[in-house]
Amino acid sequence: MQRALGMELPGLGKPGALETRNYPPGQHGQGNKRKPTQYGTQLREKQKLLFHYGLREEQLRRFVRTARTMNASNWIESLIGLLELRLDNVVFRLGFARSIAAARQLVSHGHVMVNGKIVTIGSAVLRSGTFVRLTEYASGAMTEAARNAPRLPLPSYLQFAMEGVNDHGVIRMQPGTEHVPFEFNPRQVAEYYAKRGV
C-alpha cells in the first residue's frame, strides 16, 4: 500500500517500506512514469485516508455523510475530526500501540478504558474531555515497546492527564486537517466525493 502511494503511512506501523524499493509494486512498477490524471490524484488522496485509518470504503463513505451533516460548508475538517477521534486512532496517537491495527486489537480484547469503563469498539468516536487509559494488564509488558518508542509525537489535541503517568491520556480539543500525520490534500478528497454525490 505504501509503495503504491509512494509514501509512508504511520497508521500501518511499517516504517522503512520505501527505503529499499521506492517504486510502485508490480511488474511495471519501475517503468511507470505516466503523469496521473485528475481522477487518479483525487483517488490517491482518498486512498491515503482509507489505508492509514484502516477503513473499508463504505465506512469512509459513512463518515463523509456524517461530516456533511455536521458542517456542510467545511465538512472535510469535520471528517478528519471524526477519523482522528476514533478510539483505535486515539490509542495509537497516545503511543499505546505501534499501529492502528494493533490499537484496534487492544480495544477489541478489552484492554482500553474510556472514562473509567472498558470499551471494545475501535470505531467509537470520542469527544473533547474524554479520558483514555489502558487496563492494568495491558499497561505492562504488552505495550511497553510501543510506549517506549512511540511511532509519532503526541499531537496537540491530546495530552497526558497526569505528569509522569504514561497510560492516562485526555482529549483536549477537536482535531483538524493539520493533525493528519502525513502529507495530505483535503481539497482533492472533497472533490472526489463531490463528484460521486456522497
C-alpha positions in Angstrom: 0.0 0.0 0.0 2.7 2.4 0.9 4.7 1.7 -2.2 1.6 2.1 -4.4 1.0 5.6 -2.8 4.7 6.5 -2.8 4.8 7.5 0.9 4.8 6.0 4.4 1.5 5.9 6.3 2.2 5.9 10.1 -1.0 4.1 10.9 0.2 0.9 9.1 3.1 0.7 11.6 5.6 -0.4 8.9 8.5 2.2 8.8 11.1 1.9 6.1 8.8 0.4 3.5 10.2 2.7 0.8 13.9 2.6 1.8 14.8 -0.4 -0.4 12.1 -0.3 -3.1 10.8 3.3 -3.5 8.8 2.5 -6.6 5.3 1.1 -7.2 4.7 -2.6 -6.8 4.1 -4.9 -9.8 5.9 -6.0 -12.9 6.0 -2.5 -14.4 6.5 -0.6 -11.2 9.9 0.9 -12.0 9.0 1.9 -15.6 5.6 3.6 -14.9 6.3 7.3 -15.2 3.0 8.4 -16.5 1.5 11.6 -15.1 -1.6 10.8 -13.0 -5.0 12.0 -14.2 -7.1 14.4 -12.1 -9.2 11.4 -11.0 -6.0 9.4 -10.2 -4.8 12.2 -8.0 -8.1 12.5 -6.2 -8.3 8.7 -5.7 -4.7 8.6 -4.3 -5.5 11.2 -1.6 -8.7 9.3 -0.7 -6.7 6.1 -0.5 -4.3 7.6 1.9 -7.1 8.1 4.4 -8.6 4.7 3.8 -5.3 2.8 4.3 -3.9 4.9 7.2 -7.0 4.7 9.3 -7.7 1.1 8.3 -11.2 1.6 6.9 -13.3 0.0 4.3 -14.7 2.1 1.5 -18.3 2.0 2.9 -17.0 3.0 6.4 -15.3 6.1 5.0 -18.4 7.0 3.0 -20.5 6.8 6.2 -18.0 9.2 7.9 -18.2 11.5 4.9 -22.0 11.6 5.1 -21.9 12.2 8.9 -19.4 15.0 8.4 -21.6 16.7 5.8 -24.5 16.8 8.3 -22.2 18.3 10.9 -20.7 21.1 8.8 -21.9 21.4 5.2 -19.6 24.4 4.3 -16.3 22.8 5.6 -17.1 19.1 6.0 -13.6 17.9 5.3 -12.5 19.4 8.7 -15.3 17.5 10.4 -14.4 14.3 8.6 -10.8 14.5 9.8 -12.0 15.3 13.3 -14.2 12.1 13.3 -11.4 10.0 11.9 -8.8 11.3 14.4 -11.2 10.8 17.3 -11.9 7.2 16.6 -10.9 5.2 19.7 -8.4 3.0 17.8 -6.7 6.1 16.4 -6.6 7.8 19.8 -5.0 4.7 21.4 -2.4 4.7 18.5 -1.7 8.5 18.8 -1.2 8.3 22.6 1.6 5.8 21.8 -0.1 2.8 23.3 0.3 0.7 20.1 2.7 0.6 17.1 -0.1 0.8 14.5 -3.8 1.5 14.3 -4.5 -2.2 13.7 -2.6 -3.1 16.9 -4.6 -0.4 18.7 -7.8 -1.8 17.4 -6.8 -5.3 18.7 -6.1 -3.8 22.1 -9.6 -2.2 22.2 -11.4 -5.3 20.9 -9.7 -7.5 23.5 -11.0 -5.2 26.3 -7.6 -3.6 27.3 -8.7 0.0 26.9 -10.8 2.1 29.3 -12.7 5.3 28.3 -13.8 7.5 31.2 -13.2 4.5 33.6 -15.2 1.9 31.6 -13.9 -0.8 29.2 -14.9 -0.1 25.6 -14.4 -2.8 23.0 -15.5 -0.9 19.8 -12.5 0.6 18.0 -14.7 2.8 15.7 -16.3 4.6 18.7 -15.8 8.4 18.2 -14.7 10.2 21.3 -15.4 13.8 22.5 -13.3 16.5 23.9 -12.6 16.0 27.6 -12.6 12.2 27.3 -10.1 10.2 29.3 -8.4 7.1 27.8 -6.2 4.7 29.6 -5.0 1.1 29.4 -6.1 -1.6 31.8 -3.5 -2.7 34.4 -2.9 -5.9 32.4 -2.2 -4.0 29.1 -0.1 -1.3 30.6 2.6 -3.8 31.4 4.9 -5.7 29.0 2.1 -6.0 26.4 2.5 -2.3 25.3 5.9 -1.5 26.7 7.8 -1.4 23.4 5.2 0.9 21.8 5.2 3.3 24.8 9.0 3.4 25.0 9.3 4.3 21.3 6.0 5.8 20.0 5.6 5.8 16.2 4.6 9.5 16.2 4.9 12.5 18.6 1.9 13.3 20.7 -0.5 15.6 18.7 -1.6 18.9 20.2 -5.2 17.8 20.6 -4.1 15.1 23.1 -2.2 15.3 26.4 -1.3 13.0 29.3 -3.6 13.8 32.1 -1.2 13.4 35.0 2.5 14.2 34.9 4.7 11.1 34.9 1.8 8.7 34.2 2.1 7.3 30.7 -1.1 5.4 30.4 -3.7 8.1 31.1 -4.5 10.5 28.1 -7.1 13.1 27.6 -8.6 14.7 24.5 -8.1 18.4 24.8 -9.9 19.7 21.7 -11.3 18.8 18.3 -8.6 17.9 15.8 -8.5 19.2 12.3 -6.6 18.6 9.0 -3.4 20.0 10.5 -3.3 16.9 12.7 -3.2 14.3 9.9 0.3 12.8 10.3 1.2 12.6 6.6 1.2 14.8 3.5 -2.4 15.1 2.5 -4.5 17.4 0.2 -8.0 17.7 1.7 -9.4 19.6 -1.4 -8.7 16.6 -3.6 -10.7 14.3 -1.2 -13.6 16.8 -1.1 -13.6 16.9 -4.9 -13.5 13.1 -5.2 -16.7 12.7 -3.1 -18.4 15.8 -4.5 -18.3 14.2 -8.0 -19.8 11.0 -6.6 -22.6 12.6 -4.8 -21.8 11.1 -1.4 
